[in-house]
């Protein structure tokens, strides 16, 4: 049985699909998914769910565990199935628990955290070497006068560096297609926690991953609110403000709006640069509108009222915390205690 994470609050089932990526792109994805699905077994539950969605029908709820299992499967032999599963899962109507769990699985898929298929990778290298060497040995061994098996062994040794490099390149391309599918699906699942990974993937070296992540970043950034300040990790803020140095105006606008909602003090300097040197008046104005809240947060985060106990007070009790002489409203949890008591 699949154990799902408990949601923050119970909500009625809602569709994860949203018309945010663009109808033309979605139709192109549909053609690709239909082609990949035909390569799967007819009784494969992932194919069956995808076929029903393509036809406009709703797959049964018991298809969801199969889809979740597929996108987490590390096997490189099942890359087509994983792409189809990510597409189908992001377009099914699910409850909030499954939606959050699906997003976490897709994030791991985008990060390559579940690409731990070392044995399968070695097996694919050996298989591809064997196919190439076997074909060449059958074709050329009669002319050389050497037996097929000895000649096969010789060719395997000779061609192994080439076939190993080729096999690694093929696996990498397939993994990037899987990662691109995960990035695209996250744009439909659309939860705030995916904004950092999508921002990083929008600067990925693979063009397909970059494009899908950039498209998905836009609707996810629109879901960010001021309640996400301090709720989302600081590395997500850093990943988002790095998009400000890019060339895509849409990404920069989305990043600025998100930083105006959940950005912390670390985003102040990058946003100030855009406010001064942004390439369009719109970007400069948008960055300028974000500065007051970022300055306020920077000031709070660097508040000098957070004081330490005097170093030359050996008799000070652990509970004794210094406050400004004029009084302060500073809560106790913001005052630092000694690491260890004096002996």
N, C-alpha and C positions, 0 to 999 in steps of 0.2 A: 504494500500500500504506500502511495506517495504521501509523505508528510509535508504539508504546506505551512508557510509562516502565518502567524496570526495577524490579521489586519489591525490597523489602528482603530478603525471603526467599521461597523457593518453597513454595507450599502447594497442597494438592489442591483442585480446584474445589469451591466451596461456594455454596449459594444465598444471594443477597443479601436475599431477602425474609424478614422476621421479623414475627411477630404482636405488634407493639409499638404500633401506632397504634389498634387496636380493630377488631373485626370489623364493627360497624355502619358505621363511617366507611369501611372498605375496600370494603364492598358499595356504598356510595354512589359512591365513586370508580369502581368497576367499571361502574356504569350510565353515568356521565359519559364514561368512556373508550370504552365501546361506541358511544355516540352520536357521539362525535367521530370514531371510526374509520370509521364508515359514510360520513363526508363525504370520505374519502380514496379515491383510485383503488383498484380491486380488486387490481391488480398491484403496488401500492405495497408495498415490502418492510416498511415500518413497520406498515402495516395487517395484512399477512399474519402478522407476528410477534405483534401484539397479539391477533389472532383466535385464533391457536393457544394463547396463554396463557389467554385467556378460556375456551376450550374444555377447558383442563386439559392440553394437549399442550406438549411442549418444542420451541421453535423451533430451527432448525439454528444452529450456531455462526457460519456465514457471514452471519447476520442482524445480528450485533453491529456490524460496521463501518458498516452503514447506519443503525443506531440512533445510534451515536456521531456520525456526520456530521449527522444530522437535528437533534440537540440543540445542535449548534454552528452551524447555519445561521443567518445573521443576517436572513434574509428575513422580514418581517412578514406576508407572504402565506401563510407555512407555519406559522402559530402552532398550528393544530390538530395538525399532524404532529409538532411539537416536544413538545407535551403528551403525546401518545400514545407517542412514542419514549422520553421520560423515564420514564413509567410502565412500559413494557415492559422497558427496560434494567434498572431497579431490581429486577425480578422474575425475571431470568434467572440461571441458574447459570453463573458465570464464574470464571476463575482470579484470583489476587490481583493480577496485573498489570492486567488489564482492570478489575477492581474499583476500583483506585486511580485509573486513568485516567478511568473513568466518574465517579468522585466529583469529580475536578478539573474535568471538563467541566460537571457539574451546579452546582458552586460558581460557575464563570464565568457560567453561565446565571442563577443567583440574583442575582449581582452586576450583571447587565446588561452585562457586559464584551463580550458578543457581539451586542449590540443596535446594531451600527454599520451601520445600513441607511438612511443619509441619502437615497440616490438612490431607494430603494423608498418611503420615506416621502413624498418629494416627488411621486413618481408616483401614490401612493394619494390624496394631496390633490388632484392634478389630475384623477384619474379620478372621484372623488366630486363635485368641482365640476362636471365635465362632465356627469355623470349628472343632477344636480339641475337645472342650467341647461338641458340638452337637453330634459328632460321639461317644464319650464315654458315653454320657447320653443315647443315643438310645440303645447301646449295654449292658449297665449295670443297667439301671434303673429298668427293670423288676425283676432283682434278688434282688434289695435292697428294693423293695416295695414302693419306693418314686416316685412321679409323674415325668414325663420327664422334664417338665418346671422348677419345683423347683430344681431338680437335675442338670439341665443345668446351672442354676444360681450359685449353689454351686460350680460346677466344674469350671465355668468361674472365680470365685473369687480365687479359690485354684490355678489354673494353670496360672493365668494372669502374675505373675512375670516371669515364665519360658517362656511363649509365647511372652511376650514383649521383653525379652532378645533375643530370637530366631529371632523374627521379625526384631529387630534392626541389628542383625548380617547378616541376609539375605539382608536387604536394603544396608548395608555397602558393602557387596560383589558385589552387582549389581552396586552400584555407582562406585566402583573401576573398574569394567569392562567398564563402560561408560568413566571414566577418561583415562583408557588405550587406548580406541578407539580414544579419543581426542588427546592423545600424538602421536599415530601412524599416525593420519591424519595430524598433524602439520609437520611431516617429509616430507609429500608430498606437502603440501602448501608451506613450506620452506620460511618463511620470517624471517628477522633478529630479529624482535621484540619478537619472541617467544623463544629466546635463554635462557633468564633468567628462565622462567617457566619450560622449558625442563631440565635445569640444576638442578633445585630444585626437579623436579619429578624424575630425575635419581637417587636421594637418598631417594625416598619415601619408606615407610615401606612395601607397597604392592609390591610383586615381579613382578606381571604382569605389573603394572604401571612403575616400575623401568626399566624393560627390554624394553618396548615400548619407553619410554622416552629416554633411552640411545641410541637406534637405531636411533631415530629421531634427537637426538642432533648432530650426526656426519654430516649429510648433511646441517643442519642449521648453524653449526659452520663454515662450508666451505664458506658460503655466506658473512661472516663478513669481512668488509674492514676497512681501516683506516678512511674512512669517517664516520664510526659509532662511533668513539671516541667522547665523549661528546654528541653525538646525542642520544645514548641509555642511560638509567638511570644507576646510580652508583650501585644500588642493583643488576643489572644484572651482572656486573663485579664481585661483591662479590659472587654471586651464582655460577659463572663459576669457580673462583679460588678455591672454596671449593671442586671441583671435583679432584683437584690435590692431595688430601689426600686419594683418593680411590685406588682400586687395578686394575682397568681396564686400561690397557695400551692404548687402542684405545681412550677411553674417555680422558685420560690425554693428549695424543698427540693433540686431537681436541681442548681441552681446552687451551693448551699452544699456539697453532696457533691462536685461537681467541683472547686470551689476548695480543698476539703480535700485533694484529691489533687494538683492541678497548680498551685494558686495560688502566686504569689510575694508579696513584701513589699507590693506595691501593693494587694493585696486585704485587708490587715490591717485598715485603718480601716473600710471598708464592712462587713466581717464583724463587727467590734466593735459597730458601730451596731445591727446586727440582734440581736446577743447582748444588748444593753441594751434595745432598743426594738422588737423583733420583735412582731408582733401576736398570735402564739400561743406557748404554752409550748414546743411542739415545735420551732418555728423557732428560738426563743432557745436551747434546749438543743443543737440541731444546730449552730448558729453557735458556741456555746461550745466544742463538741468540736473545731472546726476551728482555734481560736485558738492552741493550743500549737505546732502545726507551722508556722503562718503567722508566729508570733513568732520561731520559730527561724530560718526562712528570711529574715525581715526583718533579724535580727541578723547573719546571715552576709553578706547583701548590703550591709550598711552597716558591715562590719567595719573598725574603725579601724586594724587592723594593716597595711592596704594603705598603704604609705608612698611618698613622693616623694623623689628625690635632692635634697640641699640646693642652694638656688639660688646660694649663694656659694662653690661648689667648682669653680672653672674648671679645676682640674687633674684632676678626677675622670674616670676612664675610663668609656667607655660601658657596660662590663660591671659597673661598681661599683654595687650596689643597696643602699640602706639597709635594715637590719633592726632590730628592737628590741634594746636593749642586753642584755636578759636572754636573748636567743636566741629563735628562733621556728621553727615548723614550716611557715611560710608558703611554699607552692611558688613557684618563680621566676616562673612565668607570671602570678602575681597582683601582682607588683611592677612598677611603671611605669618605663619608660625615658625618657630625654630625647628630645624630638622631633627634635632635630638636635644635632650635636656642636659644642662650642665651637671657634671659629677660633683 
